[in-house]
């Protein structure tokens, strides 16, 4: 369990220290922006791998027993998490994490961003909160609590960074038809859910099906009740 605690501490530090602007600016001046981003990316990947290995090797220490109802929670929540994850990575989004070209983002047709401007981070949060009740051991509690913390605090941190990068006027214009909290902009009449696209829905449900099929083989436990 000590290894998992150490990995969690390093994970938090790798996200907290760069958020301290004077230190980040000093590192960029010393290393150059390209080298800083490269080294930080490599370090982040290494820490995530360490976290996964430490979690898989942590001893099982039961804290609570879950009832049959708990198995239904991830089954019902994960389809939405998968849709947000696939849509968030596949569609342009200058306001948050995405693998697509941010310059192609259209605020009048924002796609998955109409649901939330941080779909990838909310996908992680939904994954974490849906898996907490069904994993009643100490290692899972630490791991999923960390991911839930990331899901809850990440959007605010990213909002600040993207707003500083884009400028107030551009950020306000691009975010006018979306919200941090999923569906809040839709409830307020600022967003339309039409045009989310085929890729998020088909890709997300396909990913969900794949996770169901591989869960027992990879994790060792069936996700089905």
C-alpha positions as CSV (number, residue, x, y, z in Angstrom):
1,X,0.0,0.0,0.0
2,X,3.0,2.3,0.6
3,X,3.8,2.2,-3.1
4,X,0.3,3.3,-4.0
5,X,0.4,6.1,-1.5
6,X,3.7,7.3,-3.0
7,X,2.4,7.1,-6.5
8,X,-0.7,9.1,-5.6
9,X,1.4,11.8,-3.9
10,X,3.6,12.1,-7.0
11,X,0.6,12.3,-9.2
12,X,-0.8,15.1,-7.2
13,X,2.6,16.9,-7.1
14,X,3.0,16.6,-10.9
15,X,-0.3,18.4,-11.3
16,X,0.0,20.9,-8.5
17,X,3.6,22.1,-8.9
18,X,3.2,23.2,-12.6
19,X,0.1,25.1,-11.6
20,X,2.3,27.4,-9.6
21,X,2.9,30.1,-12.3
22,X,6.2,31.5,-11.0
23,X,7.8,28.0,-11.0
24,X,6.4,27.1,-14.3
25,X,7.7,30.3,-15.9
26,X,11.1,29.8,-14.4
27,X,11.3,26.2,-15.8
28,X,10.2,27.4,-19.2
29,X,12.9,30.1,-19.2
30,X,15.5,27.5,-18.2
31,X,14.5,24.7,-20.5
32,X,12.6,26.3,-23.3
33,X,8.9,25.7,-23.8
34,X,9.2,22.7,-26.2
35,X,11.6,20.9,-23.8
36,X,9.5,21.7,-20.8
37,X,6.4,20.4,-22.4
38,X,8.2,17.3,-23.6
39,X,9.7,16.5,-20.2
40,X,6.5,17.2,-18.4
41,X,4.5,15.0,-20.7
42,X,7.0,12.1,-20.3
43,X,6.9,12.5,-16.5
44,X,3.1,12.6,-16.4
45,X,2.9,9.4,-18.5
46,X,5.5,7.7,-16.2
47,X,3.6,8.7,-13.1
48,X,0.3,7.4,-14.5
49,X,2.0,4.0,-15.4
50,X,3.5,3.9,-11.9
51,X,0.0,4.6,-10.4
52,X,-1.6,1.8,-12.4
53,X,1.1,-0.7,-11.5
54,X,1.0,0.3,-7.8
55,X,-2.8,0.0,-7.7
56,X,-2.7,-3.5,-9.3
57,X,-0.2,-4.7,-6.8
58,X,-1.7,-3.2,-3.7
59,X,-3.1,-5.6,-1.1
60,X,-6.8,-6.0,-0.7
61,X,-8.0,-4.4,2.6
62,X,-11.8,-4.5,2.8
63,X,-13.5,-1.4,4.2
64,X,-17.1,-2.1,3.3
65,X,-19.2,-4.7,1.6
66,X,-21.3,-3.7,-1.3
67,X,-24.8,-5.0,-2.1
68,X,-26.1,-6.2,-5.5
69,X,-27.4,-2.7,-6.3
70,X,-23.9,-1.3,-6.5
71,X,-23.1,-3.4,-9.6
72,X,-25.9,-1.5,-11.5
73,X,-24.3,1.9,-10.9
74,X,-21.3,1.6,-13.3
75,X,-23.5,-0.3,-15.8
76,X,-25.9,2.6,-16.0
77,X,-23.4,5.5,-15.7
78,X,-20.5,4.2,-17.9
79,X,-22.4,4.5,-21.2
80,X,-22.6,8.3,-20.7
81,X,-18.9,8.4,-19.5
82,X,-17.8,6.6,-22.7
83,X,-19.8,8.9,-24.9
84,X,-18.3,11.9,-23.3
85,X,-14.8,10.4,-23.5
86,X,-15.0,9.5,-27.2
87,X,-16.7,12.8,-28.2
88,X,-14.3,14.9,-26.1
89,X,-11.3,13.3,-27.7
90,X,-12.6,13.2,-31.2
91,X,-14.3,16.6,-31.6
92,X,-12.6,20.0,-31.7
93,X,-12.6,21.8,-28.3
94,X,-10.4,24.8,-27.6
95,X,-11.8,25.0,-24.1
96,X,-10.5,21.7,-22.8
97,X,-8.8,18.4,-23.6
98,X,-9.1,17.1,-27.1
99,X,-7.1,15.3,-29.8
100,X,-8.9,17.2,-32.6
101,X,-7.9,20.4,-34.3
102,X,-9.2,23.2,-31.9
103,X,-9.3,25.7,-34.8
104,X,-12.2,23.8,-36.3
105,X,-14.4,24.3,-33.3
106,X,-17.7,26.0,-34.2
107,X,-19.5,27.6,-31.2
108,X,-22.8,27.5,-33.2
109,X,-22.4,23.7,-33.6
110,X,-20.3,22.6,-30.7
111,X,-21.0,18.9,-30.8
112,X,-20.4,17.1,-27.5
113,X,-19.2,20.5,-26.0
114,X,-22.9,21.4,-25.9
115,X,-23.2,19.0,-23.0
116,X,-20.2,20.2,-21.1
117,X,-17.0,22.1,-22.1
118,X,-14.9,19.5,-20.3
119,X,-16.3,16.1,-21.6
120,X,-13.1,14.1,-21.0
121,X,-12.6,15.2,-17.4
122,X,-16.3,14.6,-16.6
123,X,-15.9,11.1,-18.2
124,X,-13.1,10.4,-15.7
125,X,-15.2,11.8,-12.8
126,X,-18.2,9.7,-13.8
127,X,-16.0,6.6,-14.1
128,X,-14.6,7.2,-10.7
129,X,-17.9,7.9,-8.8
130,X,-19.7,5.0,-10.4
131,X,-16.9,2.6,-9.4
132,X,-16.5,3.7,-5.8
133,X,-19.5,1.9,-4.3
134,X,-18.7,-1.4,-6.0
135,X,-15.1,-1.4,-4.9
136,X,-15.0,-1.5,-1.1
137,X,-11.2,-1.9,-0.5
138,X,-8.6,0.6,0.6
139,X,-6.6,0.7,-2.6
140,X,-9.8,1.3,-4.8
141,X,-11.0,4.0,-2.3
142,X,-7.7,5.9,-2.7
143,X,-7.5,5.4,-6.5
144,X,-11.0,6.3,-7.4
145,X,-11.1,9.2,-4.9
146,X,-8.1,10.6,-6.6
147,X,-9.7,10.3,-10.0
148,X,-12.9,11.9,-8.6
149,X,-10.9,14.7,-7.2
150,X,-9.4,15.2,-10.6
151,X,-12.8,15.2,-12.2
152,X,-14.1,17.8,-9.8
153,X,-11.2,20.2,-9.7
154,X,-9.8,19.8,-13.2
155,X,-12.5,21.8,-15.0
156,X,-12.0,24.9,-12.9
157,X,-8.2,24.7,-13.4
158,X,-8.6,24.3,-17.1
159,X,-11.0,27.1,-17.4
160,X,-8.4,29.4,-15.9
161,X,-5.7,28.2,-18.2
162,X,-7.7,28.4,-21.4
163,X,-9.2,31.7,-20.5
164,X,-5.7,33.1,-20.0
165,X,-4.5,31.6,-23.2
166,X,-7.5,32.7,-25.4
167,X,-8.2,36.0,-23.7
168,X,-11.4,37.0,-21.9
169,X,-13.4,38.0,-25.0
170,X,-12.6,34.9,-27.1
171,X,-13.2,32.6,-24.1
172,X,-16.5,34.1,-23.3
173,X,-17.6,33.9,-26.9
174,X,-16.6,30.3,-27.3
175,X,-18.1,29.2,-24.0
176,X,-21.4,31.0,-24.4
177,X,-23.3,27.9,-25.6
178,X,-21.8,25.4,-23.1
179,X,-21.2,24.9,-19.4
180,X,-18.9,23.1,-17.0
181,X,-21.6,21.1,-15.3
182,X,-23.1,18.7,-17.8
183,X,-26.4,19.8,-19.4
184,X,-26.6,23.0,-17.3
185,X,-26.4,25.2,-20.4
186,X,-29.1,23.2,-22.0
187,X,-31.4,23.6,-18.9
188,X,-30.7,27.4,-19.1
189,X,-31.7,27.4,-22.8
190,X,-28.2,28.4,-23.9
191,X,-27.4,25.1,-25.7
192,X,-29.0,22.7,-28.1
193,X,-28.2,19.0,-28.0
194,X,-28.8,18.5,-31.7
195,X,-25.7,17.9,-33.7
196,X,-23.7,15.9,-31.1
197,X,-22.7,13.7,-33.9
198,X,-22.5,10.0,-34.9
199,X,-18.9,9.4,-33.6
200,X,-19.5,10.2,-29.9
201,X,-22.7,8.1,-29.8
202,X,-21.5,5.1,-31.9
203,X,-17.9,5.2,-30.6
204,X,-19.0,5.7,-27.0
205,X,-21.4,2.8,-27.0
206,X,-18.9,0.7,-28.9
207,X,-16.3,1.4,-26.2
208,X,-18.8,0.6,-23.5
209,X,-19.6,-2.8,-25.1
210,X,-15.9,-3.5,-25.4
211,X,-15.3,-2.7,-21.8
212,X,-18.2,-5.1,-20.8
213,X,-16.7,-7.9,-22.9
214,X,-13.1,-7.4,-21.7
215,X,-13.7,-6.5,-18.1
216,X,-13.6,-10.0,-16.6
217,X,-10.6,-11.0,-18.7
218,X,-8.6,-7.9,-17.9
219,X,-9.8,-7.0,-14.4
220,X,-10.7,-10.4,-13.2
221,X,-14.3,-9.6,-12.3
222,X,-17.5,-9.7,-14.3
223,X,-19.2,-6.3,-14.4
224,X,-22.6,-7.9,-14.8
225,X,-25.0,-8.4,-11.8
